[in-house]
Amino acid sequence: MAAEQDTPIPVERRRITLQGVGRFGASWVRSSPGTHIWLLILTITTCVVAVVSPHVRAYLLHHVSTNLIELRQHPVRVLLASALWVATPSGFAIYFVFYELIHAPAERWMGTWRWLVVVATAHIGATLVSQKAVLFGIHYDRLPRSLAHTVDVGVSYGMAGVVGVLTYLVPRPWRWGYLLGILTFFTVPVLTSRTFTDLGHLTAVLIGLACYGLTPTARLPGGPRRPVPRTGHREVSDRRPAEVPGTGLPERR
């Protein structure tokens, strides 16, 4: 009697539909609201810069620049507003891609408020360090005095800070290669071009690396633990029993 052959079970293929893509897109935006609110504001200001006259454009960008003059007169305003404008509207498409590939995953991983702290710290810290270098350069006649009122706007310092903190998302041993790559990428321009923006980008990356304590990696088991509550003389552990794969509830993030 011939052995019976098992009939292969057909695998159901999920079709990609417009409705499914829309649901995924909406879920992606909801999971990283800070990134997409910032991107929306950046879209509006970029459109403004693209349609106004060159004279108005120069006025607007100088008004929100973090140069020495504006930092001395309106520090809070320009430190905030400079991160909402880009000087070259033609490069906005690249920024859009970078926001989705860098900011959105970082916000989903860290949470909106911790991600925002990294962005703000890197943006402000790198701006102050780079402009202090400009001040010293002008004082010692190494840089032209025109740099005191140059246009200095953009989102790259905050993005460089997030690139730095994402080091802790990369699993070992690939983490060390990623770290070496970004440090090389941001250090070489400082040694060759020696512009204040190159110094700002390197500073922002180092600030991002210093934000390890804000990452979920720093709060994994092995780090500081919560006190173990006691009931009478018996310890109550917060460890969960092992679960059968596929039966556990998903963790909340």
C-alpha positions as CSV (number, residue, x, y, z in Angstrom):
1,M,0.0,0.0,0.0
2,A,1.5,3.3,-1.1
3,A,2.3,5.7,1.6
4,E,0.0,8.7,1.7
5,Q,1.6,12.0,0.8
6,D,0.8,15.0,2.9
7,T,-1.0,17.7,0.9
8,P,0.9,21.0,1.1
9,I,-1.1,23.7,2.9
10,P,-1.5,26.7,0.6
11,V,0.1,29.9,2.0
12,E,-2.3,32.9,1.9
13,R,-0.6,35.9,0.5
14,R,-1.5,39.2,1.9
15,R,-2.4,41.7,-0.8
16,I,-1.2,45.3,-0.5
17,T,-4.2,47.6,-0.8
18,L,-4.6,51.3,-0.8
19,Q,-6.6,51.1,2.4
20,G,-3.9,49.0,4.0
21,V,-1.2,51.5,3.0
22,G,-3.3,54.3,4.4
23,R,-3.7,52.6,7.7
24,F,0.0,51.9,7.9
25,G,0.8,55.5,7.1
26,A,-1.6,56.8,9.7
27,S,-0.2,54.4,12.3
28,W,3.3,55.5,11.5
29,V,2.5,59.2,11.9
30,R,0.6,58.6,15.2
31,S,3.6,56.7,16.6
32,S,6.0,59.6,16.0
33,P,3.9,62.8,16.3
34,G,6.8,65.1,17.2
35,T,8.7,64.2,14.1
36,H,5.7,64.9,11.8
37,I,4.5,68.1,13.5
38,W,8.1,69.4,13.1
39,L,8.1,68.2,9.5
40,L,4.8,70.0,8.8
41,I,6.1,73.3,10.2
42,L,9.2,72.9,8.2
43,T,7.1,72.3,5.1
44,I,5.2,75.5,5.6
45,T,8.3,77.6,6.3
46,T,10.2,76.1,3.3
47,C,7.3,77.0,1.0
48,V,7.4,80.5,2.3
49,V,11.1,80.8,1.6
50,A,10.6,79.4,-1.9
51,V,7.9,81.8,-3.0
52,V,8.9,85.2,-1.4
53,S,11.3,87.6,-3.1
54,P,15.0,87.4,-2.4
55,H,14.9,90.5,-0.3
56,V,12.2,89.1,1.9
57,R,13.9,85.8,2.1
58,A,17.1,87.4,3.3
59,Y,15.2,89.3,5.9
60,L,13.4,86.3,7.2
61,L,16.4,84.1,7.4
62,H,18.6,86.7,9.1
63,H,15.7,87.4,11.6
64,V,15.8,83.7,12.8
65,S,19.5,83.0,12.4
66,T,21.6,81.9,15.4
67,N,24.5,84.2,14.5
68,L,26.4,86.3,17.1
69,I,24.3,89.4,16.8
70,E,20.9,87.7,17.0
71,L,22.1,85.4,19.8
72,R,23.1,88.5,21.8
73,Q,19.9,90.4,21.2
74,H,17.2,87.6,21.0
75,P,18.7,84.3,22.2
76,V,15.6,82.4,23.0
77,R,13.7,83.4,19.9
78,V,16.5,82.4,17.4
79,L,17.4,79.2,19.2
80,L,13.9,78.0,18.8
81,A,13.0,79.5,15.4
82,S,16.3,78.6,13.7
83,A,15.3,74.9,13.9
84,L,12.1,75.6,11.9
85,W,13.7,76.9,8.7
86,V,16.0,75.7,6.0
87,A,18.1,78.1,3.9
88,T,17.8,76.0,0.7
89,P,14.3,74.9,-0.2
90,S,15.6,72.7,-3.0
91,G,17.0,70.2,-0.4
92,F,13.8,69.8,1.4
93,A,13.1,66.4,-0.2
94,I,16.3,65.0,1.3
95,Y,15.3,66.3,4.7
96,F,11.9,64.6,4.4
97,V,13.7,61.3,3.8
98,F,16.0,61.8,6.7
99,Y,13.2,62.7,9.1
100,E,11.5,59.4,8.2
101,L,14.7,57.4,8.5
102,I,16.3,59.0,11.5
103,H,13.9,61.1,13.6
104,A,10.8,58.9,13.3
105,P,12.5,55.6,14.4
106,A,14.3,57.4,17.2
107,E,11.1,58.9,18.5
108,R,9.3,55.6,18.3
109,W,12.2,54.0,20.2
110,M,12.8,56.6,22.9
111,G,9.4,58.2,23.3
112,T,8.5,61.7,22.2
113,W,9.7,63.6,25.2
114,R,13.1,61.9,25.5
115,W,13.6,62.2,21.8
116,L,12.8,65.9,22.0
117,V,15.2,66.5,24.8
118,V,18.0,64.9,22.7
119,V,17.1,67.1,19.7
120,A,16.9,70.3,21.8
121,T,20.1,69.7,23.7
122,A,22.0,68.9,20.6
123,H,20.6,71.8,18.6
124,I,21.3,74.4,21.4
125,G,24.6,72.9,22.6
126,A,26.1,72.7,19.1
127,T,24.9,76.2,18.2
128,L,26.5,77.7,21.3
129,V,29.8,75.8,20.8
130,S,30.1,76.7,17.1
131,Q,29.2,80.3,17.6
132,K,31.7,80.6,20.5
133,A,34.3,79.4,18.1
134,V,33.2,82.1,15.6
135,L,33.5,84.7,18.4
136,F,37.1,83.6,19.2
137,G,38.0,83.4,15.5
138,I,36.8,87.0,14.9
139,H,38.5,88.2,18.1
140,Y,41.9,86.8,17.1
141,D,41.4,87.9,13.4
142,R,41.2,84.3,12.1
143,L,37.7,84.8,10.7
144,P,36.0,87.6,8.9
145,R,33.7,89.9,11.0
146,S,30.9,89.3,8.5
147,L,30.3,85.9,10.2
148,A,28.8,87.8,13.1
149,H,25.6,88.3,11.1
150,T,25.7,85.4,8.8
151,V,22.7,83.2,8.0
152,D,22.8,80.2,10.4
153,V,19.5,78.2,10.3
154,G,18.6,74.6,9.8
155,V,17.8,71.3,11.4
156,S,21.1,69.5,10.9
157,Y,22.4,69.9,14.5
158,G,19.3,68.3,16.0
159,M,19.5,65.5,13.4
160,A,23.2,64.9,14.1
161,G,22.4,64.6,17.8
162,V,19.8,61.9,17.0
163,V,22.3,60.1,14.8
164,G,24.6,60.0,17.8
165,V,22.0,58.6,20.2
166,L,20.9,56.0,17.7
167,T,24.2,54.3,18.4
168,Y,22.6,52.6,21.3
169,L,19.8,51.1,19.2
170,V,22.3,49.3,16.9
171,P,23.0,45.8,18.3
172,R,26.4,44.6,19.1
173,P,28.9,44.0,17.5
174,W,27.5,46.2,14.7
175,R,27.3,49.1,17.1
176,W,31.0,49.7,17.1
177,G,31.2,49.8,13.3
178,Y,28.3,52.3,13.3
179,L,30.0,54.4,16.0
180,L,33.3,54.4,14.1
181,G,31.5,55.4,10.9
182,I,29.6,58.4,12.3
183,L,32.6,59.7,14.2
184,T,34.8,59.5,11.1
185,F,32.0,61.1,9.0
186,F,31.7,64.1,11.3
187,T,35.3,64.4,12.4
188,V,37.0,64.5,8.9
189,P,35.3,67.8,7.8
190,V,36.4,69.5,11.1
191,L,40.0,68.6,10.3
192,T,39.8,69.5,6.6
193,S,37.2,72.2,6.0
194,R,37.3,73.7,9.5
195,T,34.0,75.6,9.3
196,F,31.9,76.4,12.3
197,T,29.1,74.3,11.0
198,D,31.4,71.2,10.8
199,L,32.3,71.9,14.4
200,G,28.6,72.2,15.3
201,H,27.8,68.8,13.7
202,L,30.6,67.0,15.5
203,T,29.5,68.6,18.8
204,A,25.9,67.6,18.2
205,V,26.9,63.9,17.6
206,L,29.0,63.9,20.8
207,I,26.0,65.4,22.7
208,G,23.8,62.6,21.3
209,L,26.3,60.0,22.5
210,A,26.2,61.6,25.9
211,C,22.4,61.1,26.1
212,Y,22.7,57.3,26.8
213,G,20.8,57.7,30.0
214,L,17.6,58.8,28.1
215,T,17.6,55.7,26.0
216,P,15.6,52.5,26.6
217,T,18.9,50.6,26.5
218,A,19.9,52.3,29.8
219,R,16.7,51.0,31.5
220,L,17.1,47.4,30.5
221,P,17.6,44.6,33.1
222,G,21.1,44.9,34.5
223,G,20.8,48.6,35.2
224,P,19.4,50.2,38.3
225,R,16.5,48.2,39.7
226,R,13.4,49.3,41.6
227,P,13.2,48.3,45.3
228,V,11.6,44.9,45.8
229,P,8.4,45.2,47.8
230,R,8.0,42.8,50.8
231,T,5.0,41.2,52.3
232,G,5.7,39.9,55.8
233,H,8.9,37.8,55.6
234,R,8.4,36.7,52.0
235,E,10.0,38.5,49.1
236,V,7.7,39.4,46.2
237,S,9.6,39.3,42.9
238,D,8.7,41.5,39.9
239,R,10.0,38.8,37.5
240,R,7.4,37.2,35.2
241,P,7.2,33.5,34.7
242,A,8.4,32.2,31.4
243,E,5.7,32.4,28.7
244,V,5.0,30.1,25.9
245,P,5.9,31.8,22.6
246,G,2.9,33.2,20.9
247,T,0.7,33.3,24.0
248,G,2.1,36.4,25.8
249,L,0.5,39.8,25.6
250,P,2.5,42.4,23.6
251,E,4.5,44.9,25.7
252,R,3.3,48.5,25.9
253,R,5.7,51.1,24.8
